[in-house]
Amino acid sequence: MYTITDHLGRTVTFSHPPKRIISLVPAITETMYHLNLEDTIVGRTRFCIFPQEKVLMAKNIGGTKDINLDRINQLKPDLILAEKEENTKEIVKTLEKHYPVFVFEVQKELDVYRMIKDLGRLTNRNDESFQMVKEIQHQFDTLPHVNGKSAAYVIWKNPYMVVGKDTYIQSTLTKMGFINPFTSLNGRYPVVTEEDFQNADLDYILLATEPYPFREKHIKEFQAMVPHAKIIIVDGEMFWYGAKMIQAADYFKKTFDAL
């Protein structure tokens, strides 16, 4: 047996290396496949959609916040992976009665590197995880810089919700030189109003394609609201942490280099 402390300071004991893993976190699921762990991933959420050609081999155990416990029990996992924000405390408490549950916490770029390295420790993929971290760091050293332009990253409509403080997305925006006026608000994803957008003196409004499916048709709505801001549709999946970061650097350069 192997004992390790997770990111919340919880002690987790499990058979090492685990042979039957369930991941409750889409970005972590994709990262595991990148570490060549497809033979050990037996379960994943319905939101775990990458890599598309491989995730269907793992059983759908429900959502990130609405798991199907019967399906999990059928899979008999020897380790379950969760994340503080993605999954609820109630889910972790329910699962830890029966299975080892390792909880990650990702709020900034450095947390991602810790997550990847810990995944390597958990699954006996240390070399692969260190190589992945080096690759991402190399890519992120080439990110564009926008010289202090203010931007809101919008994730939801009705009500409007934006990215706030202590989030991986915010740390990435900061690394590229964006200033987010909404980090002063309470909460990691604060609710804002039309008036808040108008008073924020925004240079850019970034409309993410997920979790809310913002598309070109929404640009007019925001342009009418904040005429002086430039409205840009951004691929929300490129702001996932983990394996997506390898592709994200090129995407960010293409999207933001001209700003």
C-alpha positions in Angstrom: 0.0 0.0 0.0 1.1 3.6 -0.7 0.2 6.6 1.4 0.3 10.2 0.1 -1.1 13.6 1.1 -3.4 15.2 -1.4 -3.7 19.0 -2.1 -6.2 19.5 0.7 -3.9 17.9 3.2 -5.9 14.7 3.3 -4.1 11.4 3.8 -4.9 8.9 1.0 -3.8 5.2 1.0 -4.2 3.0 -2.0 -2.6 0.1 -3.9 0.3 1.4 -5.9 0.4 1.7 -8.8 -3.4 1.8 -9.1 -4.9 -0.4 -11.9 -8.5 0.9 -11.9 -8.8 4.7 -11.8 -11.9 6.9 -12.1 -11.4 10.6 -12.9 -14.1 13.1 -12.0 -12.3 16.0 -13.7 -12.3 16.5 -17.5 -8.9 18.3 -17.7 -7.3 15.6 -15.4 -8.8 12.8 -17.5 -7.3 14.3 -20.7 -3.9 14.7 -18.9 -4.0 11.0 -17.8 -4.4 9.9 -21.4 -1.5 12.1 -22.4 0.5 10.2 -19.8 -0.4 6.9 -21.5 -2.7 5.7 -18.7 -5.6 4.6 -20.9 -5.3 1.0 -19.6 -6.0 2.2 -16.1 -8.8 4.7 -16.7 -12.0 2.7 -16.1 -14.4 5.6 -15.4 -14.9 9.3 -16.3 -17.6 11.9 -16.3 -19.8 12.7 -19.3 -17.9 16.0 -19.6 -14.6 14.2 -20.1 -14.6 14.4 -23.9 -10.8 14.5 -24.7 -9.1 12.7 -26.3 -12.2 11.9 -28.3 -10.9 8.7 -29.8 -10.1 7.2 -26.4 -12.5 8.4 -23.7 -15.3 6.2 -24.9 -13.3 3.2 -23.6 -14.0 4.4 -20.1 -17.4 4.1 -18.5 -19.5 7.3 -18.1 -20.2 7.6 -14.4 -22.3 10.8 -14.5 -21.4 14.4 -14.1 -18.8 16.3 -12.2 -21.4 17.3 -9.6 -23.9 14.5 -10.0 -22.2 11.1 -10.0 -23.9 7.8 -10.5 -22.7 5.8 -7.4 -24.1 2.5 -8.7 -21.9 2.8 -11.8 -18.9 3.7 -9.7 -19.5 0.6 -7.5 -19.7 -1.6 -10.5 -16.3 -0.4 -11.7 -14.6 -1.2 -8.3 -12.0 1.5 -8.6 -8.8 1.4 -6.5 -8.3 5.2 -6.8 -10.7 8.1 -7.6 -9.4 11.5 -8.7 -11.3 14.7 -7.9 -10.6 18.5 -7.8 -11.8 20.9 -5.2 -13.7 23.3 -7.5 -14.9 20.8 -10.1 -16.4 18.3 -7.6 -18.4 18.9 -4.5 -17.4 18.3 -0.9 -20.5 16.0 -0.6 -19.3 13.8 -3.5 -15.8 13.4 -1.9 -17.3 12.6 1.5 -19.6 10.0 -0.1 -16.9 8.3 -2.1 -14.1 8.3 0.5 -16.3 6.0 2.7 -15.6 3.3 0.1 -12.6 4.2 -2.0 -9.3 6.2 -1.8 -10.0 9.7 -3.2 -7.2 12.0 -4.1 -8.3 15.7 -4.4 -6.3 18.1 -6.4 -6.7 21.9 -6.2 -5.8 24.0 -9.3 -6.0 27.8 -9.1 -3.0 28.9 -11.0 -0.3 27.8 -13.5 2.0 26.5 -10.8 -0.8 24.4 -9.4 -1.1 22.7 -12.8 2.6 21.6 -12.7 2.1 20.2 -9.2 -1.0 18.4 -10.4 0.8 16.8 -13.4 3.8 15.7 -11.2 1.5 14.3 -8.5 -0.4 12.4 -11.2 3.0 10.9 -12.2 3.7 9.9 -8.6 0.2 8.4 -8.1 0.4 6.3 -11.3 4.1 5.5 -11.6 4.6 7.8 -14.6 7.2 10.2 -13.1 9.3 10.5 -16.2 6.4 11.1 -18.4 4.9 13.7 -16.1 8.2 15.6 -15.7 8.6 15.7 -19.5 5.0 17.0 -19.9 5.6 19.8 -17.4 8.8 20.8 -19.3 6.9 20.8 -22.6 4.2 23.0 -21.3 6.6 25.4 -19.6 8.5 25.7 -22.9 5.2 26.5 -24.7 4.1 29.0 -22.1 7.4 30.8 -22.2 6.3 32.0 -25.7 2.9 33.4 -24.8 1.9 36.8 -26.3 1.9 39.9 -24.1 -0.8 42.5 -24.5 0.7 45.3 -22.4 -1.9 45.9 -19.7 -5.1 45.8 -21.7 -8.2 45.3 -19.6 -10.4 42.3 -20.3 -13.4 40.5 -19.0 -13.6 36.7 -19.6 -17.3 35.8 -19.7 -18.4 32.3 -19.0 -22.2 32.5 -18.6 -25.3 34.4 -19.5 -28.6 34.9 -17.5 -27.0 35.9 -15.2 -23.7 37.1 -16.7 -20.8 35.4 -14.9 -17.1 36.2 -15.4 -13.8 34.8 -14.4 -12.5 36.3 -11.1 -9.6 35.8 -8.8 -7.9 32.5 -7.8 -8.6 30.7 -11.1 -6.4 29.0 -13.6 -8.0 31.1 -16.4 -7.2 34.3 -14.5 -3.6 33.3 -14.0 -3.3 32.6 -17.7 -4.8 36.0 -18.6 -2.4 37.7 -16.2 0.6 35.9 -17.7 -0.4 37.3 -21.1 -0.6 40.8 -19.6 -4.4 41.3 -19.4 -5.9 43.2 -16.4 -9.2 41.8 -15.2 -11.2 44.5 -13.3 -13.5 41.8 -11.8 -10.8 40.2 -9.6 -11.8 42.7 -7.0 -15.2 41.1 -6.6 -16.0 38.3 -4.2 -15.9 34.7 -5.6 -13.9 33.0 -8.3 -16.7 33.3 -10.9 -18.7 36.4 -9.8 -22.1 37.4 -11.2 -22.0 40.8 -12.9 -24.5 43.1 -14.5 -24.7 45.1 -17.7 -23.8 48.2 -15.6 -20.7 46.4 -14.3 -19.5 45.8 -17.8 -20.2 49.5 -18.8 -18.3 50.8 -15.7 -15.3 48.5 -16.0 -13.5 50.5 -18.7 -12.9 47.4 -20.7 -10.6 47.2 -23.8 -11.8 43.6 -24.6 -14.6 41.3 -23.7 -13.7 37.6 -24.2 -16.8 35.4 -24.7 -15.9 31.8 -24.1 -17.4 29.0 -26.1 -17.9 26.9 -22.9 -19.4 26.3 -20.4 -21.9 28.7 -22.0 -21.9 28.3 -25.7 -21.1 31.9 -26.8 -21.0 32.3 -30.5 -20.7 35.1 -33.2 -24.4 35.9 -32.7 -23.7 37.2 -29.2 -21.2 39.8 -30.3 -23.8 42.3 -31.2 -25.4 42.0 -27.8 -22.2 42.9 -26.0 -21.1 45.5 -28.6 -24.4 47.3 -27.9 -23.7 47.1 -24.2 -20.1 48.3 -24.3 -19.5 50.0 -27.7 -15.9 51.0 -27.1 -14.7 47.4 -26.2 -13.6 44.8 -28.8 -15.6 41.6 -28.5 -13.7 38.4 -29.2 -15.1 34.8 -29.2 -12.5 32.6 -27.6 -12.3 28.8 -27.5 -13.0 28.0 -23.9 -11.4 24.5 -24.1 -8.0 26.2 -24.8 -8.3 27.6 -21.3 -8.4 24.1 -19.7 -5.4 23.3 -17.6 -3.3 20.1 -18.2 -2.8 18.5 -21.5 -4.7 21.3 -23.4 -1.9 23.7 -22.4 0.4 22.1 -25.0 -2.0 23.2 -27.8 -3.1 26.4 -26.1 0.1 28.4 -26.5 -0.2 28.5 -30.3 -3.8 29.3 -30.1 -3.2 32.2 -27.8 -0.5 33.5 -30.1 -2.8 33.4 -33.1 -5.7 35.0 -31.1 -3.9 37.7 -29.1 -0.6 38.5 -30.9 -2.3 41.3 -32.9 -3.9 43.0 -30.0 
